[in-house]
Structures are given as structure tokens and as C-alpha cells.
């Protein structure tokens, strides 16, 4: 039973019974229902000032009149307090309906298939070719991965795109450096690290010999012109980079449907430029071509430099058009840091001016920056944390903790991997995505705080309880779940579908992350306050049923933010 929906229907009938009509539809009443901050005030509350104007009565008078007319078999009692109508649900019935409903739905609990037949394109991670995957890419990668899972959970078809940074003069310089000082075997062995060394050497020597820059530009021009040798080396650099990155993606459990990056749109920009010209949107400004956005409170969108070179927005316009034509998306998400807020406002405005009404389906999912233990990251100053190193260190630290806390655990390596990766991802997704993040080891790997290891350990605890209990065929007595601790767990389980829907609507995985902590804390209080393996088998059955539902919801919450749920820790 959806208690909010059922209560809204009962409230609607109660208002009509008292006043002959109701100015609000049941859906509007359901939206107005609140969950009081203290359960002593009720399980749900309706603010009667919502009806005051239509009924021409004070909220206090309305609330008092409705205590007698709003009836439902699942309500224990109804109270009027200062203009609020407070509802107390029959706790045993509430526990049974919520717990049995969640278990019956299984891993689909909270899904409504509202996205059936719809497609969402998600652009995230977007690593750079010939550069190592660093911690700065973690937010986009894991926010995008979580949103992809969330969209699929609600029935959408998803297309995950890794829009590679694989265009620009630097790639000509890379080829020039490779031709001068590199060899295939050394690059194959050293991977991206070796390519970075070549690039650094090139820039250092170009300071003494500026002619090298001309050589780099010539090789990039060769890429643009489709020179076979230049393309072969360029594509090989990409394959080496992706092979390197794939190890990190595998650790994170992240997959992509497309790696079409900037270079993919090289032959797709001219039609966009021609269209802008034909629609009278392209203007000349000091030799450059722009779309004037000053009337909309933005600086101009620079489409072509004075030398004819294209820019990010030119490629993004081509990419947006290609994705719409190819995938026929109903929504297109760009998971990119907040420094690009203006860029995406300009991009969407240009699409609108071009007459594409689907610009409304495009959304910039922005996020804050990541620092590491109090220091901002800077490649030039050598303050960079490579993601593979970070994840492997986290796994090792988790393994050391396991050795200390659970020396007899059979699969320590597997659990250390799950916990180590989970600790990092959970830390990144814990706060509102727009907030900057300062990553600290001691906080991320804490088993007692609001962390991934804490939530994972709670799931393992649920599994341990169920293993120890074995089979219990008794009929559950849900009256055993009417105390405060059990009701807190039940209430959170009931709220899970709403949390998922809100996270979906706001593109905010942290809502799920924080919910998982709340549920873990509530279950642990219940675990310590209640004797789950009670001698009374019907009481035991009820508490085990609640444990099973809690473990299922925790596991699903962790999955939707990209984590695994160990059964033993």
C-alpha cells in the first residue's frame, strides 16, 4: 500500500464529507502531506491552511472539523494541533504493508517504469587522450554512472557517452615527440606515463627550439587532413590511453556505450556552421565568427577563431545534433564541472536560436571540484592524484583494516576490493554534487562514521543475522515491530521510493547516499535494542522479515550509487 496515496484519498473524501466539496485534487493533497520531524506528532501531517482560503475558515477550525470525517482502516488515530491534521497509522498494519510490499517488489522496489520507451544520453567522464585518469575525473564518472543506473531503474533506455578529449595541437606535438624520441615498444610498455614523458620533453625543448612548435602544428594539420601515418599514430595513442583507462573503469564497475570524442565530430561541424550562417545567426567580430548572445545576458559564443579554427562549442553543437539524430533522445545530460556553467548556457541558447525545441531536453548536471587532504590539485605543481593509484591504495588500506578486524574472513581480497572502491566512491557522492570535496583517507575509510564502509558493514550484519537464524517458518507477528526502533526502520523503507524519485528528478545521487546512512543507522539501533532471534518464533519471524527488507533496500541503494554490498565483512 502507498500510504500517502491512500491517506490523500481518505483526506479528499473526508473534506468532501465535511464541506460538500474539496478545492484540491487527491494528487495535490498527497503533495501537501508532510512527515513530522518527531513521530510523537504523527506519521503524516496535513497543513490545513492549504484549504483556508477556499473554505473561508481558519486552519484550526478546519483541522478540528476533519478529525471526525477522515477515516481509514489503516489509521490508528487523528489529532488536530494548531491548524495541522496529524495522522497516526496503525503501526502493526503499517509495518506489515511496508515490509511485505518491499520484499514482494524485490530489487524493483520503488521503480515505476515511467521511462518506458524513452532514451537518455549521458555524457560523463570525458577523459583526455595521452593523459592519466586522475581524481579530478572521479566526480563526473561516478555521478554519471549513478544517474545512468537510476534512469535504467525507472525504465529508460540509456546511452553512456565518454566524450574523449582527443583533439587539438597537443596531439601534433605528441606525434612530433614520438617521431623524434619515442619507440613503439617503450610506449606499449610504459603506456600513458611514457606518452606524458614525451610530451613534457617536447614542451621543455620547444622553449629552446621554437621550431619544434611548427613541427607539432604540422603534424596536427596532418591529422586534420587525414594523413595515414598521422592517423595511425593518433589512433594508436587513443587505444593505449583507453587500455590504461579501462583498468580504472573495471575497478569502478563503469561501462560506456560510446567513446565518440571531439575528433569524431571533425567532419560534422561544417554543416552546423553553414546552418548558423543560413539562419542569420553567425556574425563577424574582428575576423572571428560569433553568435551574439548579449541580448540574453551572456558574452558571445565564439564559433570560429579568426584563423578559422573551431572551438569546444562548435564541436558540442555538432555533438548535440548528432546525438539527437542518432539516438532520438528524450533527455540529454552533460555531467561536467560547474566551471562550465556559462559554456552550457551558451550551448543551449544557441540550439534554441537555431530553432531546435529539443534544447529543453538538454541539462547540465554540474558538480564541484575535488581537492586532496587540504590541497588543491595542480598538474604543473606536481600535486596530482592518479585514480588508479588512489583506488589501489584504498583497497590496500581496506585490506589492512580487514586483517586487523576480521582475520578469519575467507575472501579478504574480494571484500577489500569492494570496501576500498566503495569507500572512495561513497565519499565522492555523499555531499550535494555542487559542493567542493576535500578527500581524506581517515574519513573515507572510517567504519563508524557516515561512510561507505559503515553502510556496507550494516548490510553484512543483516546478512549475518539471517544466516544465524536459518529457516523460520512461523507467521510473523507484526505487532513486534511497533516499537520506536523498528518503526524508524519501517518508515525509512517506506520512504525509499520517494527518495529515488527525488534523486532522479534533481539528478542528485547524494540523496540516495545519505538515505543509505540513515537506514544503516536506524537498523543498527534496532539491532542493539531488539532481540531479533527471540524465543517467540512469531516475534523472531517479524524481526527477521524486517532485517531482510532492510538488507535488500541497503543493497539496492548501494547499487544505484555504484557500490557493491558484501555479505560478509
Backbone torsions as a table, in degrees:
resi	resn	phi	psi	omega
1	UNK	NA	134.8	170.8
2	UNK	-87.8	101.5	-172.9
3	UNK	-63.5	-37.5	179.9
4	UNK	-64.7	-41.3	179.5
5	UNK	-65.7	-46.9	179.9
6	UNK	-63.5	-38.3	179.6
7	UNK	-68.3	-38.0	177.9
8	UNK	-62.2	-40.7	177.4
9	UNK	-63.4	-43.9	179.0
10	UNK	-64.1	-38.8	178.9
11	UNK	-65.6	-41.1	178.9
12	UNK	-60.3	-47.5	179.5
13	UNK	-66.7	-36.4	179.3
14	UNK	-65.4	-39.8	178.5
15	UNK	-67.3	-42.5	177.9
16	UNK	-64.1	-36.4	178.6
17	UNK	-65.2	-35.8	-177.4
18	UNK	-84.2	-34.0	-171.4
19	UNK	-125.0	0.4	176.8
20	UNK	86.0	-22.6	178.3
21	UNK	-154.2	167.0	177.5
22	UNK	-134.8	124.0	-176.4
23	UNK	-71.2	-17.8	-177.7
24	UNK	-112.3	140.0	175.8
25	UNK	-74.3	159.5	178.1
26	UNK	-53.2	-37.4	179.7
27	UNK	-63.4	-39.2	179.0
28	UNK	-69.5	-36.4	177.2
29	UNK	-64.9	-39.5	-179.7
30	UNK	-64.4	-40.1	177.7
31	UNK	-63.4	-31.5	-177.2
32	UNK	-81.3	-18.3	-179.5
33	UNK	-63.7	137.8	-178.1
34	UNK	-118.6	157.9	172.5
35	UNK	-104.0	111.8	-177.2
36	UNK	-58.1	149.2	-180.0
37	UNK	-67.1	-22.0	-179.7
38	UNK	-125.2	126.1	-177.8
39	UNK	-64.0	-17.9	176.2
40	UNK	-65.5	-19.2	179.4
41	UNK	-90.7	-0.9	179.0
42	UNK	121.1	169.5	177.4
43	UNK	-87.1	-32.8	176.1
44	UNK	-139.4	157.2	177.8
45	UNK	-141.6	143.3	176.4
46	UNK	-118.0	121.0	178.6
47	UNK	-78.9	110.2	-171.7
48	UNK	-73.1	-7.8	176.0
49	UNK	-64.7	-17.4	176.5
50	UNK	-63.0	-23.5	-177.9
51	UNK	-105.3	-7.7	-169.5
52	UNK	-59.0	-45.6	-176.8
53	UNK	-66.0	-44.8	-177.6
54	UNK	-66.9	-38.0	-176.6
55	UNK	-91.8	-10.1	-179.3
56	UNK	56.0	42.6	177.9
57	UNK	-136.4	159.2	178.3
58	UNK	-72.3	151.3	177.4
59	UNK	-57.4	-35.0	-179.7
60	UNK	-63.7	-45.4	-179.8
61	UNK	-65.4	-40.7	179.8
62	UNK	-63.0	-47.7	-178.5
63	UNK	-58.4	-44.5	-178.2
64	UNK	-65.3	-37.9	-179.1
65	UNK	-69.4	-30.9	-175.0
66	UNK	-82.3	-13.6	179.9
67	UNK	-60.9	-26.2	-177.8
68	UNK	-93.2	-19.4	-172.6
69	UNK	-104.3	-21.9	179.3
70	UNK	-86.0	110.4	-175.0
71	UNK	-129.0	143.8	173.8
72	UNK	-163.4	145.6	-175.5
73	UNK	-68.0	-15.7	179.4
74	UNK	-91.0	-1.7	-180.0
75	UNK	-91.9	130.7	175.0
76	UNK	-79.3	-52.5	176.9
77	UNK	-156.1	164.7	179.1
78	UNK	-131.9	134.7	-178.4
79	UNK	-129.2	146.1	174.2
80	UNK	-103.6	122.8	-179.0
81	UNK	-137.8	109.0	174.2
82	UNK	51.7	46.4	177.1
83	UNK	85.7	-0.2	175.6
84	UNK	-106.3	142.4	172.6
85	UNK	-101.7	109.9	-176.4
86	UNK	-98.1	129.4	-177.0
87	UNK	-110.5	131.5	175.6
88	UNK	-111.7	116.2	-177.9
89	UNK	-80.1	146.4	173.1
90	UNK	-61.6	112.3	-167.0
91	UNK	-64.4	-39.0	-179.9
92	UNK	-67.0	-44.2	178.3
93	UNK	-64.3	-41.8	179.1
94	UNK	-58.5	-48.4	-179.7
95	UNK	-60.8	-46.2	-178.6
96	UNK	-62.2	-48.1	-177.4
97	UNK	-62.3	-45.1	-176.7
98	UNK	-67.9	-50.9	-174.4
99	UNK	-67.0	-47.6	179.7
100	UNK	-66.0	-35.9	178.4
101	UNK	-65.0	-42.5	179.4
102	UNK	-64.5	-45.3	-178.8
103	UNK	-66.5	-37.0	179.2
104	UNK	-65.7	-36.1	-179.4
105	UNK	-76.6	-21.8	179.8
106	UNK	61.6	-141.4	-178.6
107	UNK	-69.5	-7.4	176.2
108	UNK	-92.9	9.0	-179.1
109	UNK	-62.5	119.0	-179.0
110	UNK	102.0	-15.0	179.1
111	UNK	-78.6	144.8	179.6
112	UNK	-128.2	3.2	177.8
113	UNK	58.5	25.6	-178.8
114	UNK	-67.2	-17.3	-179.2
115	UNK	-95.3	8.0	-178.1
116	UNK	-54.6	128.3	179.1
117	UNK	83.3	-0.9	-179.4
118	UNK	-106.6	155.3	-179.8
119	UNK	-125.5	136.3	174.7
120	UNK	-121.6	127.0	173.7
121	UNK	-97.4	126.6	-179.9
122	UNK	-117.1	120.3	179.2
123	UNK	-102.0	110.3	-178.7
124	UNK	-151.9	167.9	-177.4
125	UNK	76.7	-66.9	171.0
126	UNK	45.9	59.1	-179.5
127	UNK	-74.2	163.1	179.6
128	UNK	-97.9	138.3	177.5
129	UNK	-69.3	142.2	178.8
130	UNK	68.5	20.0	173.6
131	UNK	-133.5	146.8	179.9
132	UNK	-76.1	149.1	178.0
133	UNK	-69.3	115.9	-177.9
134	UNK	-116.7	176.0	-173.2
135	UNK	-61.3	-24.7	178.4
136	UNK	-63.6	-20.7	178.6
137	UNK	-89.4	-2.6	-172.3
138	UNK	-70.7	-40.8	-178.2
139	UNK	-61.5	-51.6	-179.1
140	UNK	-60.4	-40.0	-177.4
141	UNK	-65.0	-46.0	-174.0
142	UNK	-84.2	-30.4	172.3
143	UNK	-65.1	-46.0	179.4
144	UNK	-62.2	-42.6	179.1
145	UNK	-62.5	-42.9	179.7
146	UNK	-64.8	-44.1	180.0
147	UNK	-65.0	-36.6	177.2
148	UNK	-61.1	-44.6	178.6
149	UNK	-65.5	-38.4	-179.0
150	UNK	-67.2	-41.8	178.2
151	UNK	-64.0	-43.4	177.9
152	UNK	-63.2	-35.6	179.0
153	UNK	-59.7	-35.5	179.2
154	UNK	-92.5	16.9	170.1
155	UNK	91.7	2.2	-179.2
156	UNK	-76.5	150.0	165.0
157	UNK	-83.9	131.2	-177.8
158	UNK	-118.1	147.2	174.1
159	UNK	-125.1	110.1	-179.1
160	UNK	-91.8	121.7	-175.7
161	UNK	-115.8	126.4	172.4
162	UNK	-100.2	94.8	-174.9
163	UNK	-77.7	86.6	-172.4
164	UNK	-61.9	139.9	171.2
165	UNK	-83.1	88.9	-172.4
166	UNK	-133.2	38.4	179.7
167	UNK	-144.6	144.2	177.4
168	UNK	135.1	166.6	-176.1
169	UNK	-60.5	-27.2	-177.6
170	UNK	-58.2	-27.0	-179.1
171	UNK	-75.9	-29.6	171.9
172	UNK	-66.6	-40.2	177.7
173	UNK	-64.6	-37.6	178.3
174	UNK	-61.4	-44.4	-179.6
175	UNK	-66.0	-42.6	179.3
176	UNK	-59.5	-43.5	179.3
177	UNK	-64.2	-42.7	-179.9
178	UNK	-63.0	-43.7	-178.8
179	UNK	-64.3	-32.4	-178.0
180	UNK	-81.8	-46.2	-167.9
181	UNK	-125.5	-8.3	-173.3
182	UNK	-99.6	169.7	170.3
183	UNK	-148.2	154.3	-171.4
184	UNK	-60.3	-43.2	-176.3
185	UNK	-62.9	-43.3	-178.8
186	UNK	-65.2	-41.3	179.3
187	UNK	-67.9	-40.6	178.4
188	UNK	-61.1	-40.0	-178.4
189	UNK	-74.2	-42.4	-175.6
190	UNK	-89.2	-16.0	178.2
191	UNK	61.9	-143.3	-175.9
192	UNK	-60.9	-36.3	179.8
193	UNK	-56.5	-40.5	-179.7
194	UNK	-68.6	-38.5	178.0
195	UNK	-64.7	-39.7	178.2
196	UNK	-62.6	-41.9	178.3
197	UNK	-58.9	-43.8	179.3
198	UNK	-62.6	-41.6	-178.4
199	UNK	-66.7	-42.5	178.6
200	UNK	-62.7	-43.5	179.7
201	UNK	-62.7	-41.5	-179.9
202	UNK	-59.2	-48.1	-177.9
203	UNK	-65.3	-36.0	179.1
204	UNK	-66.2	-44.5	-177.1
205	UNK	-75.4	-26.0	178.8
206	UNK	-67.8	-23.7	176.6
207	UNK	-65.7	-34.2	179.1
208	UNK	-88.4	-27.7	-176.8
209	UNK	-131.9	82.8	-176.0
210	UNK	-57.0	-19.0	179.5
211	UNK	-63.1	-22.9	177.8
212	UNK	-61.6	-35.7	178.9
213	UNK	-62.0	-38.8	176.8
214	UNK	-62.7	-38.6	178.3
215	UNK	-63.1	-41.8	178.2
216	UNK	-63.6	-43.1	179.1
217	UNK	-64.3	-36.0	179.7
218	UNK	-65.7	-40.4	178.6
219	UNK	-68.4	-35.2	177.4
220	UNK	-67.5	-38.1	176.2
221	UNK	-62.0	-34.7	178.1
222	UNK	-65.8	-37.6	175.3
223	UNK	-62.6	-47.6	-178.9
224	UNK	-59.8	-36.9	-176.9
225	UNK	-83.6	-3.2	177.7
226	UNK	81.3	23.3	177.0
227	UNK	-57.2	125.7	-174.2
228	UNK	-57.0	-44.4	-179.0
229	UNK	-65.4	-44.7	-179.8
230	UNK	-61.4	-43.2	-179.4
231	UNK	-66.9	-37.6	-179.1
232	UNK	-63.3	-45.7	179.8
233	UNK	-67.4	-43.3	-179.8
234	UNK	-59.1	-47.3	-179.5
235	UNK	-68.8	-32.3	176.0
236	UNK	-65.8	-43.5	175.4
237	UNK	-54.8	-41.4	-179.8
238	UNK	-64.6	-43.7	-177.8
239	UNK	-65.5	-37.6	178.1
240	UNK	-65.0	-43.1	179.6
241	UNK	-63.0	-45.8	-177.7
242	UNK	-67.4	-33.8	176.4
243	UNK	-63.7	-39.9	176.8
244	UNK	-64.3	-46.6	-177.8
245	UNK	-68.0	-31.4	-176.8
246	UNK	-60.9	-31.7	177.6
247	UNK	-62.8	-39.5	179.2
248	UNK	-71.3	-45.0	179.2
249	UNK	-60.3	-37.7	178.6
250	UNK	-64.6	-42.1	176.5
251	UNK	-60.2	-39.2	-176.1
252	UNK	-83.1	-11.9	-177.3
253	UNK	71.7	33.8	-175.9
254	UNK	-111.3	136.2	179.0
255	UNK	-132.8	155.1	179.8
256	UNK	-126.7	151.3	176.1
257	UNK	-92.4	-23.5	-176.8
258	UNK	-146.0	139.4	173.2
259	UNK	-114.5	27.8	179.7
260	UNK	-69.2	109.3	-177.6
261	UNK	-102.8	-160.5	-175.2
262	UNK	-58.8	-40.7	-176.5
263	UNK	-64.2	-26.8	-178.7
264	UNK	-61.0	-28.2	-174.9
265	UNK	-96.7	11.4	-177.6
266	UNK	-59.2	-38.1	-179.4
267	UNK	-95.4	8.0	-176.7
268	UNK	-112.8	1.5	-177.9
269	UNK	-84.8	-35.0	-176.0
270	UNK	-59.7	-42.6	176.7
271	UNK	-59.1	-34.6	177.7
272	UNK	-67.1	-44.7	179.1
273	UNK	-61.4	-43.6	179.1
274	UNK	-62.2	-39.8	-179.4
275	UNK	-67.3	-41.7	177.1
276	UNK	-60.7	-40.0	178.8
277	UNK	-65.1	-46.5	-176.5
278	UNK	-64.7	-31.3	-178.8
279	UNK	-90.4	7.6	175.9
280	UNK	70.2	22.7	-177.4
281	UNK	-94.3	-20.1	-175.1
282	UNK	-90.5	125.6	179.4
283	UNK	-122.6	152.1	177.8
284	UNK	-91.7	136.8	179.3
285	UNK	-142.8	104.0	-178.7
286	UNK	53.9	41.8	177.3
287	UNK	88.7	-17.9	178.1
288	UNK	-90.0	162.5	177.1
289	UNK	-110.1	127.6	-175.9
290	UNK	-131.2	162.7	164.4
291	UNK	-109.3	120.1	-176.0
292	UNK	-73.8	115.6	179.8
293	UNK	-112.9	10.9	-179.2
294	UNK	-58.3	-38.0	178.2
295	UNK	-60.8	-16.2	-178.3
296	UNK	-108.7	16.0	175.2
297	UNK	76.0	23.9	-179.5
298	UNK	-130.1	152.9	172.9
299	UNK	-66.2	163.7	-177.9
300	UNK	-63.3	148.9	174.2
301	UNK	-88.2	113.6	-177.7
302	UNK	-81.4	112.4	-175.2
303	UNK	-93.5	-42.5	178.5
304	UNK	-135.5	131.3	173.6
305	UNK	-69.5	169.7	-179.4
306	UNK	-62.3	-25.2	178.0
307	UNK	-88.8	5.9	178.0
308	UNK	89.4	-1.4	-178.8
309	UNK	-71.4	143.4	177.4
310	UNK	-86.3	167.6	-178.7
311	UNK	-127.4	179.4	-179.4
312	UNK	-53.4	-45.4	-173.8
313	UNK	-67.2	-30.8	177.4
314	UNK	-63.2	-45.0	179.7
315	UNK	-69.5	-36.4	-179.8
316	UNK	-68.8	-33.7	174.8
317	UNK	-64.3	-44.4	178.4
318	UNK	-64.1	-40.3	-179.8
319	UNK	-65.3	-43.0	-179.9
320	UNK	-60.9	-45.1	180.0
321	UNK	-64.9	-43.7	179.5
322	UNK	-61.0	-45.0	-177.8
323	UNK	-65.5	-38.1	177.9
324	UNK	-66.4	-44.7	-178.5
325	UNK	-67.8	-34.0	-174.2
326	UNK	-86.5	-46.3	-173.0
327	UNK	-103.4	-11.7	179.7
328	UNK	51.7	48.1	-173.6
329	UNK	-65.9	152.6	171.5
330	UNK	-98.7	-16.3	175.4
331	UNK	-154.1	143.3	178.4
332	UNK	-132.4	115.4	-176.8
333	UNK	-105.2	137.0	175.4
334	UNK	-116.1	105.7	-178.4
335	UNK	-91.8	91.0	-172.0
336	UNK	-138.2	146.5	-175.1
337	UNK	-56.3	157.1	-174.5
338	UNK	-67.1	-14.2	176.1
339	UNK	-62.3	-18.8	-178.9
340	UNK	-98.4	16.5	-179.8
341	UNK	-54.4	-49.1	-178.3
342	UNK	-63.1	-42.8	-179.7
343	UNK	-54.3	-45.9	-176.4
344	UNK	-75.9	-29.8	173.4
345	UNK	-63.1	-41.8	177.9
346	UNK	-65.9	-44.2	-179.4
347	UNK	-58.2	-49.7	-177.2
348	UNK	-67.7	-34.3	179.0
349	UNK	-68.3	-40.5	178.0
350	UNK	-64.2	-41.3	176.7
351	UNK	-60.3	-39.6	178.3
352	UNK	-64.3	-45.5	-179.7
353	UNK	-64.5	-27.6	177.4
354	UNK	-74.1	-8.5	177.4
355	UNK	93.5	12.6	179.2
356	UNK	-89.9	102.9	-177.0
357	UNK	-68.3	-14.0	179.0
358	UNK	-75.3	1.8	174.2
359	UNK	-58.9	-27.4	179.3
360	UNK	-66.5	-19.8	-179.8
361	UNK	-85.8	-4.5	-179.4
362	UNK	-94.0	136.9	-177.3
363	UNK	-138.8	132.7	174.7
364	UNK	-92.1	112.3	177.3
365	UNK	-94.8	95.2	-174.1
366	UNK	-89.8	165.3	-178.8
367	UNK	-154.3	164.0	-177.0
368	UNK	-83.0	-179.2	-177.4
369	UNK	-91.9	159.5	179.4
370	UNK	-112.5	130.9	170.0
371	UNK	-117.4	169.5	-175.0
372	UNK	-127.0	112.6	178.3
373	UNK	47.5	52.6	172.9
374	UNK	87.1	-3.6	-177.6
375	UNK	-118.5	134.3	174.8
376	UNK	-69.6	152.8	-178.7
377	UNK	-86.5	137.9	179.4
378	UNK	-149.5	115.3	179.4
379	UNK	-64.0	-42.6	-177.0
380	UNK	-62.8	-36.0	-177.5
381	UNK	-93.5	7.2	176.0
382	UNK	77.3	11.3	178.0
383	UNK	-99.3	79.9	-179.8
384	UNK	-133.7	138.8	180.0
385	UNK	-116.2	111.4	-179.0
386	UNK	-76.4	137.6	-170.4
387	UNK	-64.9	-40.7	179.2
388	UNK	-61.5	-41.0	178.0
389	UNK	-64.0	-42.7	-179.6
390	UNK	-60.8	-46.7	-177.4
391	UNK	-67.2	-42.8	179.8
392	UNK	-66.1	-36.7	176.2
393	UNK	-64.8	-41.2	179.6
394	UNK	-63.9	-40.5	177.8
395	UNK	-62.8	-43.1	-180.0
396	UNK	-64.3	-42.7	178.8
397	UNK	-64.1	-40.3	177.7
398	UNK	-63.6	-38.4	178.9
399	UNK	-63.0	-40.1	179.0
400	UNK	-65.4	-39.7	178.0
401	UNK	-65.2	-42.1	178.2
402	UNK	-60.0	-43.5	-179.0
403	UNK	-58.5	-35.2	-179.1
404	UNK	-80.0	-44.5	-172.7
405	UNK	-88.0	-35.4	-176.1
406	UNK	-134.6	66.7	-175.4
407	UNK	-62.6	-22.8	-177.1
408	UNK	-93.4	2.3	-179.4
409	UNK	-63.3	130.9	-174.3
410	UNK	-69.4	-44.6	-171.4
411	UNK	-109.6	54.1	-175.1
412	UNK	-59.3	-38.0	-177.8
413	UNK	-64.8	-43.7	-180.0
414	UNK	-66.0	-45.3	-179.6
415	UNK	-66.4	-38.4	177.9
416	UNK	-60.9	-38.7	176.8
417	UNK	-63.4	-48.4	-179.1
418	UNK	-61.5	-44.5	-176.8
419	UNK	-73.8	-41.5	-179.1
420	UNK	-62.3	-48.0	177.8
421	UNK	-66.4	-45.0	-178.1
422	UNK	-60.7	-37.6	-179.8
423	UNK	-61.0	-43.9	-179.1
424	UNK	-66.7	-49.6	-177.2
425	UNK	-63.9	-44.5	-178.9
426	UNK	-60.0	-43.0	-179.4
427	UNK	-60.4	-41.9	-178.5
428	UNK	-67.3	-34.4	-174.5
429	UNK	-98.2	7.6	-173.9
430	UNK	-77.1	-39.2	-177.8
431	UNK	-95.2	161.8	173.0
432	UNK	-45.7	133.1	-171.0
433	UNK	-61.3	-21.9	-178.0
434	UNK	-79.6	-11.0	-179.1
435	UNK	-81.9	145.5	173.3
436	UNK	-70.8	151.7	-175.2
437	UNK	-122.2	133.8	173.2
438	UNK	-114.4	109.4	-174.1
439	UNK	-82.2	127.6	176.7
440	UNK	-130.1	132.7	-178.9
441	UNK	-59.0	-49.2	-172.4
442	UNK	-63.7	-28.3	177.7
443	UNK	-79.1	-43.4	-175.5
444	UNK	-65.3	-38.3	-173.7
445	UNK	-98.3	13.0	179.1
446	UNK	-71.9	129.4	-179.6
447	UNK	-87.0	-3.2	-175.2
448	UNK	-114.3	-16.1	-176.6
449	UNK	-92.0	-161.8	179.7
450	UNK	-86.2	72.7	-171.2
451	UNK	-131.8	168.5	175.3
452	UNK	-60.5	-47.9	178.8
453	UNK	-57.6	-35.5	179.0
454	UNK	-64.7	-45.9	-179.5
455	UNK	-67.1	-42.1	178.0
456	UNK	-61.6	-41.5	180.0
457	UNK	-63.6	-36.9	177.5
458	UNK	-64.1	-40.7	176.9
459	UNK	-62.2	-44.1	178.8
460	UNK	-62.6	-36.0	177.6
461	UNK	-63.6	-44.0	177.3
462	UNK	-57.7	-45.7	-179.2
463	UNK	-63.4	-38.0	178.8
464	UNK	-63.6	-44.1	178.3
465	UNK	-59.0	-45.2	-178.2
466	UNK	-67.1	-36.1	177.3
467	UNK	-65.6	-46.1	-179.0
468	UNK	-63.5	-34.7	-176.5
469	UNK	-70.4	-34.5	-176.1
470	UNK	67.1	-155.2	-179.1
471	UNK	-75.2	138.5	175.5
472	UNK	-140.2	103.9	-173.1
473	UNK	-91.8	1.1	-177.8
474	UNK	-67.7	152.9	176.8
475	UNK	-74.1	126.4	-177.9
476	UNK	-63.8	136.2	172.6
477	UNK	-99.2	98.2	-173.4
478	UNK	-71.1	-7.7	171.9
479	UNK	-64.9	-19.6	177.8
480	UNK	-74.1	-7.8	-179.4
481	UNK	-111.1	28.3	-178.6
482	UNK	-98.1	-6.3	178.8
483	UNK	-74.9	166.6	-174.3
484	UNK	-57.9	-44.8	-177.6
485	UNK	-62.9	-46.6	179.6
486	UNK	-66.3	-40.7	-178.9
487	UNK	-64.8	-33.9	176.5
488	UNK	-60.8	-42.2	178.7
489	UNK	-66.5	-45.6	179.8
490	UNK	-58.5	-46.1	-176.9
491	UNK	-61.1	-41.3	179.4
492	UNK	-67.6	-39.5	177.2
493	UNK	-60.7	-40.3	179.1
494	UNK	-65.4	-33.0	-176.5
495	UNK	-78.4	-14.1	-174.1
496	UNK	-54.2	-48.4	178.9
497	UNK	-57.6	-39.8	178.9
498	UNK	-65.9	-36.7	177.4
499	UNK	-63.8	-43.7	-179.8
500	UNK	-63.7	-41.1	-179.8
501	UNK	-65.8	-40.7	178.9
502	UNK	-66.3	-40.8	178.0
503	UNK	-62.4	-38.9	177.9
504	UNK	-65.2	-50.3	-176.5
505	UNK	-62.5	-34.2	-175.8
506	UNK	-100.9	3.6	-175.9
507	UNK	49.2	50.5	-171.0
508	UNK	-131.0	84.0	-180.0
509	UNK	-59.1	-24.9	-177.6
510	UNK	-61.3	-22.9	177.5
511	UNK	-64.7	-36.3	177.8
512	UNK	-73.9	-41.9	-179.6
513	UNK	-58.3	-48.5	-178.9
514	UNK	-68.1	-36.6	176.2
515	UNK	-59.2	-42.5	-177.7
516	UNK	-61.3	-35.1	176.5
517	UNK	-67.5	-44.6	179.8
518	UNK	-58.8	-45.0	-178.6
519	UNK	-68.1	-40.4	178.5
520	UNK	-61.7	-44.2	179.2
521	UNK	-63.5	-43.0	-179.5
522	UNK	-64.2	-42.9	179.6
523	UNK	-64.8	-40.3	-179.5
524	UNK	-64.8	-35.5	174.7
525	UNK	-64.4	-44.5	177.6
526	UNK	-60.2	-41.9	-179.0
527	UNK	-60.2	-42.3	-177.8
528	UNK	-79.7	-27.9	-175.5
529	UNK	-89.8	-22.0	-174.2
530	UNK	-118.2	142.4	174.7
531	UNK	-86.5	98.5	-173.2
532	UNK	-66.6	-44.6	179.7
533	UNK	-87.9	61.8	-178.1
534	UNK	-69.2	152.9	178.2
535	UNK	-64.3	-34.0	177.1
536	UNK	-72.4	111.9	-172.4
537	UNK	-65.0	-31.0	179.2
538	UNK	-71.9	-34.4	174.6
539	UNK	-68.3	-44.5	178.0
540	UNK	-58.3	-45.0	-178.0
541	UNK	-60.9	-40.2	-179.9
542	UNK	-65.2	-44.9	-177.4
543	UNK	-71.0	-31.7	175.0
544	UNK	-70.7	-36.6	177.3
545	UNK	-62.5	-42.2	176.8
546	UNK	-64.4	-40.3	178.1
547	UNK	-61.8	-42.0	-179.8
548	UNK	-64.2	-42.8	179.8
549	UNK	-65.8	-40.6	179.6
550	UNK	-63.2	-43.8	-179.2
551	UNK	-64.3	-38.5	179.7
552	UNK	-64.2	-44.4	-177.6
553	UNK	-69.7	-40.1	176.6
554	UNK	-61.5	-44.7	-179.7
555	UNK	-60.8	-43.3	-178.8
556	UNK	-68.2	-39.9	177.5
557	UNK	-60.8	-45.5	179.4
558	UNK	-62.5	-42.4	179.4
559	UNK	-59.2	-42.9	-175.2
560	UNK	-69.9	-16.5	172.9
561	UNK	-104.1	8.4	172.3
562	UNK	93.8	19.9	-178.8
563	UNK	-113.0	157.8	172.0
564	UNK	-96.5	163.7	-177.7
565	UNK	-124.0	96.8	179.5
566	UNK	-61.4	143.9	177.3
567	UNK	-92.0	-15.0	176.5
568	UNK	-137.4	138.4	177.2
569	UNK	-143.9	NA	NA
